[in-house]
Amino acid sequence: MPIKVHCSLRRRAAAVLAVAALVLAAAVAGLRLAGVGYSPRPTGIQEPTPPAASAATLNTLDRAVVAAFYREQYLGAPGADPGWTGNHAACDEGTTTPEFRAAVLQRVNFFRAMAGVPADVQFSDELNRRAQRAALMLSANAKLSHHPDPDWLCYSPTGAWAAEKSNLHLGKFSMEAIDGYMEDRGSDNYFVPHRRWLLEPLTQMMGTGDIPPTGGFSAANALWVVGASGDRAGLRDPYVAWPPPGFTPYALAFPRWSVGRADADFGHASVSMWHHGQPVALTRLEPVEGQGLNTLVWEPHIPARERPAVDTWYTVQVEDALIDGWPAHFQYTVIVFDPEEED
C-alpha cells in the first residue's frame, strides 16, 4: 500500500509540473507567433455517429478529460459488423452498413479532436461509393498503388480516381486502417503523408471504402481524403502536432512525431526534445511538401507505445521555421500517460 500511494503522489506531481510547463510553453509560443489568432467554432457530427468533441472543446491539458475521451471514443468504439454485400468474382464492390461506416468515422474524428483540428468531418455517400471501388481493386489484386493499371482485376476509372485521392491500406480495414494511417509506418512514409491528410484542418468531407478479408482475399481500405473545403478558424493550437500538446495515451504515442502548419517552411528547421531537463536523442527526417500541411517529422529515441509507470512529459522545441520569410519557433509539452491509471 505505501508503494501505491508513493507512485500516486509521484504521478500527481509529474502531472502538475507537466501542465505548468505546458501552459508556459503555450504562452511563449503565443508571443513568438503574435498576430496568429484562432476563434473557436462549435462542431458536431450528425447521427448515426456518436457525437465527438470539437477541436475547440477538447482540452488536452486536462488529464481526466483525455482519459475519458480515449476510453469512450477509442476503446469504447462500437465493433460493428461490416455487413459487406460485394463479391470479388463479380467485381462487385458492394456496400457496408451505416453502423460500420459510423464507427470508422468516429475513429477519424477522434484523432482530429485530439490533434486540435475541426472534428466534424462527415462521409459522403458518393465518396464512399468511389472509395469502395478503389478498396475492391486493392483487395482483388493484392496490390497497393495510387495509380492502378487498367489491366488490374476489377479495374474501373472511378476506382482509379479514388485511389489517387485516398489514403490506401492493404491488409487492414475499418478502424484499424485509420490507426495505421496515423502511425504511418514504413520507409516510404517517413514524412507521414497519410497522417497529414487525415488531420488536414480544411477537410470537411471524406469517404471510406472497406473490404473485409474473405475468400482468401486480403482486407483493404481506401479513405478519400483529398478535397479540402473548410477553413482553419477552428484550430486549437497555432500548429497541428502529433502527439499533440498536453496528455496523450501511451498507445497513441507512435514512433514518428510531427508538427505541421500550412504557411510554415520547415526546410531548415531544427527540432529538440527534453525529458526532465535532459536532452532526448532523435532523428530528424527530411521535410516533404505537397501532402496536406507542411510538416516536420522526427523519431525520438524513446520507448514508443509502452505503458509508462508514471506520467512522462517531454518538451518539444522547433527552431528556425519560416513563416512569411520570418523565423518562427514552436514550443510545447507532450505528456504520455496511462489512461487506465488514476491521477
Buried (B, 14 or more C-beta within 10 A) or exposed (E): EEEEEEEBEEBBEBBEBBBEBBEEBBEBBEEBBEEBEBEEBEBEBEEEBBBBBBBBBBBBBBBEBBBEBBEBBBEEBEEBEBEBEBEBEEBBBBBBBBBBBBBBBBBBBBBBBBBBBBBBBBBBEEBBBBBBBBBBBBBBBEBBBBEBEEEBBBBBEBBBBBBBBBBBBBBBBBBBBBBBBBBBEEEEBBBBBBBBBBBBBBBBBBBBBBBBEBEEBBBBBBBBBBBBEBEBEBBBBBBBBBBBBBBBBBBBBBBBBBBBBBEBBBEEBEBBBBEEEEEBEBEBBEBBEEBBBBBBBBBBEBEBEEEBEBBBBBBBBBBBBBBEEEEBBBBBBBBBBBBEBEB
